[in-house]
Amino acid sequence: MRFGAHLPVAGFTGELPSASTLIECAEAAEALGYTTLCANDHLVFAVPWRDGLVALSAAAARTRSIKLITTASLVVVRGAASLASAAMAIADISGGRLTIALTAGSTPSDYEAVGIPFEERWRRFDAEVKAFRSYVQRVGLPVWIASWGSEAGLRRVARHGDGWLASAYHATPEHFATSLAYLKTQPNIAGRQFPNAVATMYTYLTDDPDKAESVLRTLISPRQAPADLRDRMLIGPVENCVEKLRRLEAAGVDQVFVWPVADEVRQLEKFAAEVAPHFNAASVAT
């Protein structure tokens, strides 16, 4: 299993991490050997949000070799042509290091912001993905499809994607293994190299149970019970987090994109030093 890192684009405590923290995270992740830098996409959200495409552009300009991926871009909300233009610019700035993952999204406020009915997202998604691929075809930009793992979503992954981006919100080992097995039955996948990754893996390594609980409670949305995130996130002692990752690895996960939610650079360092060596080698970029 390999590990990438989310850029700090969300203000979980009510304030965005500084721009300098974003750059420090990008540079630290590359120096520590993480495989990938990624950024989630929202126009409007419950907490302050820095535009993910802009964040990736800044990271691209300050790094040399680490890969970049959107996790995942709102192709219906942004529009295929507009998103393709931005993606090709980032690919150019980064020297071809960008993969773009696409999603319809699950937040009504993003759709309200651009005047598109939320209930139309899936009807529009297939057409927008096809259009997007036609725009980026000449530059050979890899396109992944994000899905939580429903059968309909996985069929879209197989139909449109060069890889599958799963979500840590839903990626229990059992669910991921079942979804991956179903994905491999799809005709477009047979015989292909088809990578996967789990994104939005909130991370805070600590032996202090009170601190872990405090961090966890900054992340709980009205739709998620505390136990859901506690079971699925890397918040708490190193040994517990290693065990959670071992179960995901056994389920077939190729990569996990960790998202430090506080003390971002220090947490990237701690994860690289204390968690990553348990997986294949002493580097997070195995």
C-alpha atoms as a printed R data frame, in Angstrom:
    type eleno elety resid chain resno       x      y       z
1   ATOM     1    CA   MET     A     1   0.000  0.000   0.000
2   ATOM     2    CA   ARG     A     2   1.153  3.522  -0.833
3   ATOM     3    CA   PHE     A     3   0.175  6.871   0.672
4   ATOM     4    CA   GLY     A     4  -0.648 10.291  -0.676
5   ATOM     5    CA   ALA     A     5  -1.608 13.464   1.180
6   ATOM     6    CA   HIS     A     6  -4.536 15.876   1.011
7   ATOM     7    CA   LEU     A     7  -3.734 19.555   0.875
8   ATOM     8    CA   PRO     A     8  -5.250 21.606   3.745
9   ATOM     9    CA   VAL     A     9  -8.129 23.221   1.838
10  ATOM    10    CA   ALA     A    10 -10.780 23.024   4.590
11  ATOM    11    CA   GLY     A    11 -11.156 25.079   7.741
12  ATOM    12    CA   PHE     A    12 -12.462 22.411  10.097
13  ATOM    13    CA   THR     A    13 -12.110 24.669  13.126
14  ATOM    14    CA   GLY     A    14 -13.778 27.625  11.405
15  ATOM    15    CA   GLU     A    15 -10.664 29.192   9.896
16  ATOM    16    CA   LEU     A    16  -8.723 28.102   6.830
17  ATOM    17    CA   PRO     A    17  -5.133 26.965   7.310
18  ATOM    18    CA   SER     A    18  -2.844 29.692   6.014
19  ATOM    19    CA   ALA     A    19  -1.560 29.764   2.455
20  ATOM    20    CA   SER     A    20   1.943 29.216   3.814
21  ATOM    21    CA   THR     A    21   0.742 26.038   5.557
22  ATOM    22    CA   LEU     A    22  -0.603 24.756   2.239
23  ATOM    23    CA   ILE     A    23   2.763 25.308   0.570
24  ATOM    24    CA   GLU     A    24   4.636 23.805   3.520
25  ATOM    25    CA   CYS     A    25   2.433 20.693   3.321
26  ATOM    26    CA   ALA     A    26   3.062 20.321  -0.402
27  ATOM    27    CA   GLU     A    27   6.816 20.645  -0.003
28  ATOM    28    CA   ALA     A    28   6.910 18.385   3.064
29  ATOM    29    CA   ALA     A    29   4.838 15.665   1.390
30  ATOM    30    CA   GLU     A    30   7.219 15.583  -1.560
31  ATOM    31    CA   ALA     A    31  10.312 15.573   0.662
32  ATOM    32    CA   LEU     A    32   8.862 12.769   2.827
33  ATOM    33    CA   GLY     A    33   8.115 10.580  -0.182
34  ATOM    34    CA   TYR     A    34   4.334 10.687  -0.372
35  ATOM    35    CA   THR     A    35   3.123  9.575  -3.790
36  ATOM    36    CA   THR     A    36   0.466 12.192  -4.433
37  ATOM    37    CA   LEU     A    37  -0.993 15.549  -3.433
38  ATOM    38    CA   CYS     A    38  -4.750 15.886  -3.694
39  ATOM    39    CA   ALA     A    39  -7.509 18.411  -3.098
40  ATOM    40    CA   ASN     A    40 -11.255 18.029  -2.674
41  ATOM    41    CA   ASP     A    41 -13.709 20.197  -4.615
42  ATOM    42    CA   HIS     A    42 -16.537 22.359  -3.294
43  ATOM    43    CA   LEU     A    43 -17.860 25.772  -4.236
44  ATOM    44    CA   VAL     A    44 -19.891 26.142  -1.040
45  ATOM    45    CA   PHE     A    45 -19.487 24.034   2.091
46  ATOM    46    CA   ALA     A    46 -20.311 23.950   5.790
47  ATOM    47    CA   VAL     A    47 -16.781 25.091   6.705
48  ATOM    48    CA   PRO     A    48 -14.460 27.603   4.987
49  ATOM    49    CA   TRP     A    49 -13.058 26.109   1.792
50  ATOM    50    CA   ARG     A    50 -10.084 26.996  -0.415
51  ATOM    51    CA   ASP     A    51 -10.604 26.201  -4.094
52  ATOM    52    CA   GLY     A    52  -9.051 22.797  -4.779
53  ATOM    53    CA   LEU     A    53  -7.915 23.560  -8.327
54  ATOM    54    CA   VAL     A    54  -6.156 26.719  -7.181
55  ATOM    55    CA   ALA     A    55  -4.550 24.783  -4.319
56  ATOM    56    CA   LEU     A    56  -3.238 22.137  -6.721
57  ATOM    57    CA   SER     A    57  -1.893 24.853  -9.028
58  ATOM    58    CA   ALA     A    58   0.042 26.396  -6.157
59  ATOM    59    CA   ALA     A    59   1.343 22.981  -5.112
60  ATOM    60    CA   ALA     A    60   2.349 22.173  -8.688
61  ATOM    61    CA   ALA     A    61   4.458 25.319  -8.870
62  ATOM    62    CA   ARG     A    62   6.301 24.501  -5.627
63  ATOM    63    CA   THR     A    63   7.020 20.790  -6.237
64  ATOM    64    CA   ARG     A    64   8.879 18.821  -8.886
65  ATOM    65    CA   SER     A    65   7.980 15.145  -8.885
66  ATOM    66    CA   ILE     A    66   5.039 14.328  -6.617
67  ATOM    67    CA   LYS     A    67   1.865 13.442  -8.496
68  ATOM    68    CA   LEU     A    68  -1.349 15.462  -8.240
69  ATOM    69    CA   ILE     A    69  -5.003 14.386  -8.269
70  ATOM    70    CA   THR     A    70  -8.383 16.024  -7.739
71  ATOM    71    CA   THR     A    71 -10.492 14.176  -5.161
72  ATOM    72    CA   ALA     A    72 -12.783 14.741  -6.945
73  ATOM    73    CA   SER     A    73 -13.718 17.536  -9.376
74  ATOM    74    CA   LEU     A    74 -17.370 18.522  -9.727
75  ATOM    75    CA   VAL     A    75 -17.668 18.145 -13.494
76  ATOM    76    CA   VAL     A    76 -21.401 18.936 -13.626
77  ATOM    77    CA   VAL     A    77 -21.112 21.992 -11.388
78  ATOM    78    CA   ARG     A    78 -17.995 23.385 -13.060
79  ATOM    79    CA   GLY     A    79 -18.905 22.337 -16.602
80  ATOM    80    CA   ALA     A    80 -16.776 20.107 -18.797
81  ATOM    81    CA   ALA     A    81 -15.157 22.849 -20.879
82  ATOM    82    CA   SER     A    82 -14.262 25.091 -17.937
83  ATOM    83    CA   LEU     A    83 -12.918 22.193 -15.871
84  ATOM    84    CA   ALA     A    84 -10.932 20.810 -18.801
85  ATOM    85    CA   SER     A    85  -9.318 24.205 -19.379
86  ATOM    86    CA   ALA     A    86  -8.210 24.411 -15.746
87  ATOM    87    CA   ALA     A    87  -7.063 20.784 -15.683
88  ATOM    88    CA   MET     A    88  -4.932 21.180 -18.792
89  ATOM    89    CA   ALA     A    89  -3.333 24.289 -17.294
90  ATOM    90    CA   ILE     A    90  -2.429 22.418 -14.103
91  ATOM    91    CA   ALA     A    91  -1.139 19.479 -16.140
92  ATOM    92    CA   ASP     A    92   1.080 21.889 -18.084
93  ATOM    93    CA   ILE     A    93   2.334 23.729 -14.986
94  ATOM    94    CA   SER     A    94   3.139 20.425 -13.275
95  ATOM    95    CA   GLY     A    95   4.892 18.854 -16.239
96  ATOM    96    CA   GLY     A    96   2.224 16.199 -16.724
97  ATOM    97    CA   ARG     A    97   1.838 15.102 -13.096
98  ATOM    98    CA   LEU     A    98  -1.956 15.544 -12.879
99  ATOM    99    CA   THR     A    99  -4.668 12.897 -12.722
100 ATOM   100    CA   ILE     A   100  -8.208 14.221 -12.616
101 ATOM   101    CA   ALA     A   101 -10.889 12.340 -10.741
102 ATOM   102    CA   LEU     A   102 -14.474 13.312 -11.511
103 ATOM   103    CA   THR     A   103 -17.639 13.151  -9.427
104 ATOM   104    CA   ALA     A   104 -21.216 14.304  -9.574
105 ATOM   105    CA   GLY     A   105 -20.882 15.376  -5.936
106 ATOM   106    CA   SER     A   106 -23.201 14.858  -2.998
107 ATOM   107    CA   THR     A   107 -23.637 18.386  -1.621
108 ATOM   108    CA   PRO     A   108 -26.752 20.285  -2.738
109 ATOM   109    CA   SER     A   109 -25.206 23.679  -1.914
110 ATOM   110    CA   ASP     A   110 -22.667 23.299  -4.733
111 ATOM   111    CA   TYR     A   111 -25.533 22.897  -7.190
112 ATOM   112    CA   GLU     A   112 -27.542 25.727  -5.693
113 ATOM   113    CA   ALA     A   113 -24.535 28.015  -6.171
114 ATOM   114    CA   VAL     A   114 -24.620 27.544  -9.958
115 ATOM   115    CA   GLY     A   115 -28.371 27.175 -10.405
116 ATOM   116    CA   ILE     A   116 -28.415 23.500 -11.434
117 ATOM   117    CA   PRO     A   117 -31.087 21.272  -9.850
118 ATOM   118    CA   PHE     A   118 -29.382 18.762  -7.572
119 ATOM   119    CA   GLU     A   119 -31.676 15.956  -8.718
120 ATOM   120    CA   GLU     A   120 -30.345 16.334 -12.278
121 ATOM   121    CA   ARG     A   121 -26.745 15.552 -11.331
122 ATOM   122    CA   TRP     A   122 -26.648 11.931 -12.505
123 ATOM   123    CA   ARG     A   123 -28.517 12.599 -15.736
124 ATOM   124    CA   ARG     A   124 -25.991 15.290 -16.587
125 ATOM   125    CA   PHE     A   125 -22.918 13.469 -15.270
126 ATOM   126    CA   ASP     A   126 -22.462 10.929 -18.068
127 ATOM   127    CA   ALA     A   127 -22.697 13.599 -20.777
128 ATOM   128    CA   GLU     A   128 -20.305 15.960 -18.975
129 ATOM   129    CA   VAL     A   129 -17.730 13.193 -18.457
130 ATOM   130    CA   LYS     A   130 -17.822 12.288 -22.145
131 ATOM   131    CA   ALA     A   131 -17.395 15.928 -23.087
132 ATOM   132    CA   PHE     A   132 -14.566 16.371 -20.585
133 ATOM   133    CA   ARG     A   133 -12.695 13.373 -21.981
134 ATOM   134    CA   SER     A   134 -13.024 14.741 -25.490
135 ATOM   135    CA   TYR     A   135 -11.413 18.026 -24.386
136 ATOM   136    CA   VAL     A   136  -8.432 16.447 -22.598
137 ATOM   137    CA   GLN     A   137  -7.903 13.574 -25.000
138 ATOM   138    CA   ARG     A   138  -5.052 15.221 -26.859
139 ATOM   139    CA   VAL     A   139  -2.944 15.699 -23.717
140 ATOM   140    CA   GLY     A   140  -3.520 12.152 -22.437
141 ATOM   141    CA   LEU     A   141  -4.780 13.264 -19.027
142 ATOM   142    CA   PRO     A   142  -5.698 10.228 -16.868
143 ATOM   143    CA   VAL     A   143  -9.339 10.387 -15.771
144 ATOM   144    CA   TRP     A   144 -10.588  8.527 -12.692
145 ATOM   145    CA   ILE     A   145 -14.180  8.298 -11.545
146 ATOM   146    CA   ALA     A   146 -15.152  8.693  -7.900
147 ATOM   147    CA   SER     A   147 -17.766  6.368  -6.429
148 ATOM   148    CA   TRP     A   148 -18.741  5.379  -2.909
149 ATOM   149    CA   GLY     A   149 -19.267  1.851  -4.196
150 ATOM   150    CA   SER     A   150 -22.873  1.471  -5.327
151 ATOM   151    CA   GLU     A   151 -23.355 -0.885  -8.255
152 ATOM   152    CA   ALA     A   152 -24.561  1.973 -10.452
153 ATOM   153    CA   GLY     A   153 -21.566  4.077  -9.448
154 ATOM   154    CA   LEU     A   154 -19.118  1.275 -10.112
155 ATOM   155    CA   ARG     A   155 -20.606  0.717 -13.545
156 ATOM   156    CA   ARG     A   156 -19.868  4.388 -14.248
157 ATOM   157    CA   VAL     A   157 -16.314  3.871 -12.999
158 ATOM   158    CA   ALA     A   158 -15.853  0.985 -15.436
159 ATOM   159    CA   ARG     A   159 -17.542  2.827 -18.300
160 ATOM   160    CA   HIS     A   160 -15.705  6.140 -18.025
161 ATOM   161    CA   GLY     A   161 -12.632  5.728 -15.837
162 ATOM   162    CA   ASP     A   162  -8.943  4.925 -15.907
163 ATOM   163    CA   GLY     A   163  -9.114  4.291 -12.156
164 ATOM   164    CA   TRP     A   164 -11.470  4.238  -9.169
165 ATOM   165    CA   LEU     A   165 -11.447  6.800  -6.368
166 ATOM   166    CA   ALA     A   166 -13.250  5.510  -3.275
167 ATOM   167    CA   SER     A   167 -14.223  7.443  -0.156
168 ATOM   168    CA   ALA     A   168 -13.056  6.726   3.377
169 ATOM   169    CA   TYR     A   169 -16.542  7.683   4.549
170 ATOM   170    CA   HIS     A   170 -17.799  4.403   3.086
171 ATOM   171    CA   ALA     A   171 -14.667  2.317   2.571
172 ATOM   172    CA   THR     A   172 -14.898 -0.218   5.334
173 ATOM   173    CA   PRO     A   173 -12.699 -3.176   4.379
174 ATOM   174    CA   GLU     A   174 -15.743 -5.353   3.780
175 ATOM   175    CA   HIS     A   175 -17.523 -2.787   1.622
176 ATOM   176    CA   PHE     A   176 -14.394 -1.996  -0.381
177 ATOM   177    CA   ALA     A   177 -13.628 -5.680  -1.050
178 ATOM   178    CA   THR     A   178 -17.203 -6.326  -2.196
179 ATOM   179    CA   SER     A   179 -17.172 -3.234  -4.421
180 ATOM   180    CA   LEU     A   180 -13.789 -4.099  -5.934
181 ATOM   181    CA   ALA     A   181 -14.962 -7.641  -6.713
182 ATOM   182    CA   TYR     A   182 -18.049 -6.235  -8.461
183 ATOM   183    CA   LEU     A   183 -15.946 -3.698 -10.381
184 ATOM   184    CA   LYS     A   184 -13.709 -6.474 -11.707
185 ATOM   185    CA   THR     A   185 -16.746 -8.216 -13.211
186 ATOM   186    CA   GLN     A   186 -17.400 -5.277 -15.532
187 ATOM   187    CA   PRO     A   187 -16.508 -5.939 -19.194
188 ATOM   188    CA   ASN     A   188 -14.420 -2.760 -19.570
189 ATOM   189    CA   ILE     A   189 -12.165 -3.749 -16.655
190 ATOM   190    CA   ALA     A   190 -11.229 -7.323 -17.572
191 ATOM   191    CA   GLY     A   191  -7.549 -7.608 -18.402
192 ATOM   192    CA   ARG     A   192  -6.807 -3.933 -17.675
193 ATOM   193    CA   GLN     A   193  -4.498 -2.331 -15.168
194 ATOM   194    CA   PHE     A   194  -7.063 -0.472 -13.093
195 ATOM   195    CA   PRO     A   195  -5.715  1.425 -10.086
196 ATOM   196    CA   ASN     A   196  -7.691  2.529  -7.054
197 ATOM   197    CA   ALA     A   197  -7.287  4.819  -4.072
198 ATOM   198    CA   VAL     A   198  -9.229  5.781  -0.944
199 ATOM   199    CA   ALA     A   199  -9.504  9.528  -0.385
200 ATOM   200    CA   THR     A   200 -10.635 11.788   2.466
201 ATOM   201    CA   MET     A   201  -8.965  9.663   5.149
202 ATOM   202    CA   TYR     A   202  -8.956 12.145   8.029
203 ATOM   203    CA   THR     A   203  -5.808 11.688  10.090
204 ATOM   204    CA   TYR     A   204  -4.549 12.777  13.490
205 ATOM   205    CA   LEU     A   205  -2.106 10.534  15.311
206 ATOM   206    CA   THR     A   206  -2.138 10.875  19.090
207 ATOM   207    CA   ASP     A   207  -1.995  8.712  22.215
208 ATOM   208    CA   ASP     A   208  -4.164 11.206  24.085
209 ATOM   209    CA   PRO     A   209  -7.789  9.922  23.994
210 ATOM   210    CA   ASP     A   210  -9.205 13.313  24.942
211 ATOM   211    CA   LYS     A   211  -7.338 14.991  22.092
212 ATOM   212    CA   ALA     A   212  -8.460 12.299  19.654
213 ATOM   213    CA   GLU     A   213 -12.078 12.780  20.709
214 ATOM   214    CA   SER     A   214 -11.782 16.558  20.411
215 ATOM   215    CA   VAL     A   215 -10.366 16.301  16.886
216 ATOM   216    CA   LEU     A   216 -12.970 13.762  15.867
217 ATOM   217    CA   ARG     A   217 -15.815 15.999  16.976
218 ATOM   218    CA   THR     A   218 -14.651 18.842  14.723
219 ATOM   219    CA   LEU     A   219 -15.282 16.524  11.759
220 ATOM   220    CA   ILE     A   220 -18.731 15.171  12.539
221 ATOM   221    CA   SER     A   221 -21.454 16.351  10.183
222 ATOM   222    CA   PRO     A   222 -25.177 16.169  10.994
223 ATOM   223    CA   ARG     A   223 -25.439 13.073   8.784
224 ATOM   224    CA   GLN     A   224 -22.670 11.101  10.495
225 ATOM   225    CA   ALA     A   225 -22.672  9.518  13.917
226 ATOM   226    CA   PRO     A   226 -19.393  9.688  15.875
227 ATOM   227    CA   ALA     A   227 -18.900  5.930  15.616
228 ATOM   228    CA   ASP     A   228 -18.941  6.094  11.818
229 ATOM   229    CA   LEU     A   229 -15.930  8.378  11.652
230 ATOM   230    CA   ARG     A   230 -14.177  6.785  14.593
231 ATOM   231    CA   ASP     A   231 -14.210  3.435  12.841
232 ATOM   232    CA   ARG     A   232 -13.175  4.752   9.443
233 ATOM   233    CA   MET     A   233 -10.629  7.490  10.140
234 ATOM   234    CA   LEU     A   234  -7.011  7.447  11.285
235 ATOM   235    CA   ILE     A   235  -7.545  9.371  14.491
236 ATOM   236    CA   GLY     A   236  -5.873  8.042  17.625
237 ATOM   237    CA   PRO     A   237  -2.870  5.834  18.468
238 ATOM   238    CA   VAL     A   238  -0.469  4.730  15.750
239 ATOM   239    CA   GLU     A   239  -1.077  1.032  16.378
240 ATOM   240    CA   ASN     A   240  -4.834  1.423  15.892
241 ATOM   241    CA   CYS     A   241  -4.316  3.302  12.648
242 ATOM   242    CA   VAL     A   242  -1.875  0.694  11.353
243 ATOM   243    CA   GLU     A   243  -4.438 -2.029  12.026
244 ATOM   244    CA   LYS     A   244  -7.164 -0.142  10.145
245 ATOM   245    CA   LEU     A   245  -4.838  0.317   7.174
246 ATOM   246    CA   ARG     A   246  -3.809 -3.355   7.201
247 ATOM   247    CA   ARG     A   247  -7.470 -4.327   6.823
248 ATOM   248    CA   LEU     A   248  -7.889 -1.954   3.894
249 ATOM   249    CA   GLU     A   249  -4.726 -3.297   2.282
250 ATOM   250    CA   ALA     A   250  -6.044 -6.840   2.605
251 ATOM   251    CA   ALA     A   251  -9.296 -5.694   0.955
252 ATOM   252    CA   GLY     A   252  -7.375 -4.594  -2.147
253 ATOM   253    CA   VAL     A   253  -6.741 -0.866  -1.588
254 ATOM   254    CA   ASP     A   254  -3.759  0.356  -3.642
255 ATOM   255    CA   GLN     A   255  -3.357  3.816  -2.103
256 ATOM   256    CA   VAL     A   256  -4.735  5.823   0.806
257 ATOM   257    CA   PHE     A   257  -4.747  9.622   0.707
258 ATOM   258    CA   VAL     A   258  -4.365 10.809   4.297
259 ATOM   259    CA   TRP     A   259  -5.773 14.182   5.361
260 ATOM   260    CA   PRO     A   260  -4.158 15.681   8.475
261 ATOM   261    CA   VAL     A   261  -6.860 17.826  10.042
262 ATOM   262    CA   ALA     A   262  -4.621 19.801  12.428
263 ATOM   263    CA   ASP     A   263  -0.868 20.339  12.924
264 ATOM   264    CA   GLU     A   264  -0.686 19.404   9.257
265 ATOM   265    CA   VAL     A   265   3.044 19.313   8.552
266 ATOM   266    CA   ARG     A   266   3.882 17.626  11.865
267 ATOM   267    CA   GLN     A   267   1.206 15.008  11.251
268 ATOM   268    CA   LEU     A   268   2.592 14.278   7.767
269 ATOM   269    CA   GLU     A   269   6.013 13.795   9.352
270 ATOM   270    CA   LYS     A   270   4.642 11.579  12.116
271 ATOM   271    CA   PHE     A   271   2.676  9.408   9.701
272 ATOM   272    CA   ALA     A   272   5.711  8.970   7.430
273 ATOM   273    CA   ALA     A   273   7.926  8.048  10.378
274 ATOM   274    CA   GLU     A   274   5.593  5.860  12.451
275 ATOM   275    CA   VAL     A   275   2.877  4.427  10.182
276 ATOM   276    CA   ALA     A   276   4.240  4.121   6.649
277 ATOM   277    CA   PRO     A   277   7.205  1.886   7.585
278 ATOM   278    CA   HIS     A   278   4.705 -0.856   8.495
279 ATOM   279    CA   PHE     A   279   3.768 -1.117   4.812
280 ATOM   280    CA   ASN     A   280   6.310 -2.632   2.402
281 ATOM   281    CA   ALA     A   281   9.231 -0.295   3.131
282 ATOM   282    CA   ALA     A   282  10.381  2.663   5.155
283 ATOM   283    CA   SER     A   283   9.143  5.118   2.546
284 ATOM   284    CA   VAL     A   284   5.573  6.237   1.953
285 ATOM   285    CA   ALA     A   285   6.306  6.122  -1.783
286 ATOM   286    CA   THR     A   286   6.899  2.392  -2.145
